[in-house]
Amino acid sequence: MERTYPPRLKSEYERVVEKYGPPIVPPTFPQHLDLRACCNQQWTLRRFLPTVEKWAAIKQEAPRYWPVLAFAVDQYVFLSDQRNKDGALSVADVVDGLTLISDGASKLARGITRFSQMATALASNRIDIDRIAQIDQLFDRLTTNALDVTPPDLKDPLALIGHDVLIKSFSLMVKRIGCAAKDEAKNIKRDGLRGKRGGSDPALARLVSMAKPIWTGLTNRQPSVHRVRSGAIPDFVQFVQRLVKISGKKPPTPRQVSTAFESVSPRKR
């Protein structure tokens, strides 16, 4: 007896194509895209339909924009996550760096002070002249290299006094750097990091660049970020904000969308 199998269940993508027609892909998009890969359980039609139906010029065609919108949002999430993984700084990262500076400056200042005290103690006791000379020469080499100055003339008392003042000033500067780093670490812990989004966010700029031709086809209108009446957020800006919200990320402000829009729009001469 021949074994029979139940019919394969059609995917949501296949059902949408069968009912409404093939995806509407803007001419600026690569035509070989495998859009069905993005039309999965993560980016279902139900998540996008309220957004496309709100602005669709032809309501019956709204579902046909789902695949390209799913692709755009999927790209946005990938680029956003990649950026956070590769280049974003956390509060802990910054605090760790400032702590290293503070600890290093503190150790350097203590080392300079210790060498200075050793040289002074040996010189005051006048014991082991060779050791005194060796310590002095070692300390001079360290400080002159660090300060990028020429060694003082050991026979010139004024040059030696000036060199000593320079070393003390350097030690004080190191201590101040350490204290400043320590204070900044406290401030970062308290206030966190403040950063700008928008033009500096390549993921948002990429989403806006893909959303522009989709918007034109969907609405029969040119995308714009300019307010048409006082206090009203432009429709295209709301469209981008909704797409970001669908992605699960924090929606950008109108200003951030506007900055991203300007960064991907050719300048008029």
N, C-alpha and C positions, 0 to 999 in steps of 0.2 A: 504493500500500500504506500502510495507516494505521500511523503510528509508535507503538510501545508503550514505556512507561517501566517500570522496575522498581518494585515497591511501596515506598512510603516507609517507612523504618525508624522504628519507634516509639521514642520517648524513654524513658528509664528511668522517668520520672514516669508516663507513660502505661501502661507495663508493670506498675508497682506498683499503680496504680489498677484496672487490669483484673484483676489477680490477687487483690488484698486488699480493694479497695473504696476509696471516696473518702477524702481526708484527714480526720482527726478534728481539728476546729478548736474550741478552747475558746470558750464563749459570750462571753467578754470580748474576744476578738480581733475586729477588723473583718472582717465576713463577705465583703467584696468583694476580699479580698487575692488577688493573682495569685501563688499559691504555686509554680507551676511554674517561674517565673523564677529562684527560688532553688535549685531541684533541678537543678543543673547539674554539670559535671565537677568543680567545686571542692568542692561539698557533695554527694557521692554517698551513696547509701543505705548502702554498705559502711562508711563512716566513722561513721555514727550507729547502725547496727544493734546492735553489742555493748552500747552504752549503754542503748538502749531495751529490749532483751531482758533485760538484767540486772534491771530493776525492773518490767517490764510485768506487770500482773495477769492479762492475757489475751495470751499469747504471739503468737497469730495476728493480733492487732491491732497489734502493735508497729510494723510497717512503715508503718502509716497515720499514725503520729506524726512520721515523717521530714520531711514538707514543712513543718510548723510549727516543728520544731526547726531545720531549715535556715534558715528565715526569721529565727528568733530569733538564731542565731549570725551570720548575715549582717548583721543590724542591729547586733549587738555589735561586730563588726569595723569597720563603717562609723563608729560613734560613737567607738570607741576611736582609730581612725586620725585622725578629725577633731579630737578633743581634743588628740592629740599634735601635730597640724599647727598648730592655732590657739593653744594655751595652754601647751604644755609648754616648759620651759626646759632647755637642754642645759648641760653644764659649760662649753662654750665661750662660750655666751651670758652666763653669770654672770661668768666670768673677764674677758670683754671689758668688761662694765659696771664691774667693780671696778677694772680697769686704767684706764679713763677717769677714774674718781674719783681714783685715785692720781696719775695724770699731771696732772689738772686742779688738784688740791690743791697739788702740788709747784710747778706754774707760778704759781699764785696766791701762794703763800708767797714765791717768788723775786721776783715783781713787787712785793709789799709791801716786802720788804727793799730792793730796788733804789730804790724811790721814797724810802724813809726815808734811805738813804745819799746820794742826790742832794740831798735837802733839807739834810742835815747838812753835806755838803761845801760847798754854796753859802753856807750860813749861816756856816760857820767862816772862809771866805775873804772874806766881806762884799763880794763883787763882784756888780754888777748887782742892786740891791735889788728892782727891779721883777720880775725873773725869780724871785728867792727867794720873793717874795710870791705869784707865780702858781703856782709848784710847791707851796707850802704849801697854798694854797686848793684846788688840784686834789686833792691827797692827802687833805685834810680832807673834801672832798665825797665822795670814793670810800669812805673809811672810815666816815664818819658814816652814809651810806646803807646800807652793808653791815651795820653794827652797829645800825642803827635808833636812833641817839642824836642828841642835839642838838649842834651844833658848839660847841667850847669857847670861852670868852671869852679872846681873844688878849691881853687886858690882865691876866688873872689867872694868875700863875705856877703856882699849885696846880692850877688847872683844866687847864693845858697838860700838867703832869706826869701828872695822872690820865688824860688823854686818851692820852698816849704809852704809859702802862702798859696801857691798854685795847687799844690797837693791837697791842702786843707779845703780849698774851694771845690776841688773835684770831689773830695769825700763828702762834703756837704751837699753837692748836687746829686750824688748817688743816693744819699739818704732821702732827699726830697722826692726823687723819682720813686723810691720804694714806698714812701708815705702816700704819694699821689695814687700809685697803683692800688694800694690797699684801700684807700678811700673810694676809688672808682669801683672796685670790686663790691664794696658795700652798697654803693648806689645802684649798680646793676642788679644785685640780689633784691633790692627793695623795689625798683621801678621797672625792671625787665628791659627788654630790647624794643626800641621803636624803629620800625622800618617803613619804607614807602612801597606801595604796590602800584601796578599800572605799567608805565613805560619800562620800568626795571624788571617787569615780570614777562619773560618771553613766552610763557605758557598762555597768559591772557592775551598777549598780542597775536599769538598763533590762532587762538580761538576766535578772536575778532576778525582776523583775516579770512577765516573759513566761513564765519557767520555772515559776512557782508554779501557774497553772491547768493547764499541760501536765502537771506532776507529778501533780496531783490526778486528772486523767482517766486518766493512764497507770497509776497505782498504786492508785487508789481510796483514797488516804491524803492527809491534809492535810500540806502542806510544813512542816517544822520545822527549826530550827537548834540545838535544844537536845540535848545529849548524853543518850542514854538509859542508857548505862553508861560507866563510867570509861575514859577513853582512846579511846573509839570516836568516829569522825567521823560525824555524822548522815548518813543516806542522801541527803537532799536537798542537803546541802552537797557531798557527793561527786558528785552529779548535775551541779551547777553547775560544779564543778571540771573534770569531764569535757568539758562543753560548751565551756568556755574552752580546754581542751587541743585539742579538735577544731579550734577557730578558728586555732590556731597561736600563740596568745599564751601568756604565762607564767600558769599556773593561780594563782588567788588562794589565800590562806591561809584556813582556816576562820573566823578572826576577821574577815577582810575580807568574806567572804560573809555572815557574821552581821550586820555593820554595814550592808551593802547591803540585806539582808532587812528590818532594822528601819526603814531609811529609806523603804521602799515599802509597809510594812505599816501599816494604820490603828491608831492607839493605842486601847487599851481604856480606857474611863472607869470 
